[in-house]
């Protein structure tokens, strides 16, 4: 069984640019959540997608947007990058709506904004 | 929105039992409590989940009092490899719009 994968592993962008991060959920998982983790802090919930629909959102501005595809893979898009967006971005998938608590995380994408 | 608080760090020795508490005073009726372990440069790993009372699996136990305003992760007989950051997560209702809040994290150091 393949776990959650994310791409790219590392990324360097300039302030004001746009970035797209990708996540492939674990086989059979229909729910994907995205988190931002700044250095030394806990993950902060960005949003969650269930069967291609946004199913939850944290306190992030609209320039953070996402998509989930029919195969349940997902993208996180961030527009107008700011220096504070530098962080580890984590994707997690869950097996079903009845087991949302059971999240399986990918290794993350380390984004650096200069 | 639930707010969670954990001790910043804890120290233990191999073979001891470790109890890490998370405070979540304004937990909602439908919120679950989940605990994760995170090693440096890795994503968090699911440990255990509960709603109320006590839950036990092969690696840990989770104690939740009746008022559900706190929870305690219990790790029996820790080893050096249990050195990691431990997070509680509140939320993940089985229905409705999700609002998930990770705790501040507890850095556990296990020494020989």
Interface residues (C-beta under 8 A of the other chain):
Chain A: X4 X33 X35 X41 X42 X43 X44 X45 X48 X55 X56 X57 X58 X90 X92 X97 X98 X100 X101 X102 X103 X104 X105 X106 X107 X108
Chain B: X32 X34 X36 X41 X42 X43 X44 X45 X46 X49 X87 X89 X91 X92 X93 X94 X95 X97 X98 X99 X100 X101 X102 X103 X104 X105
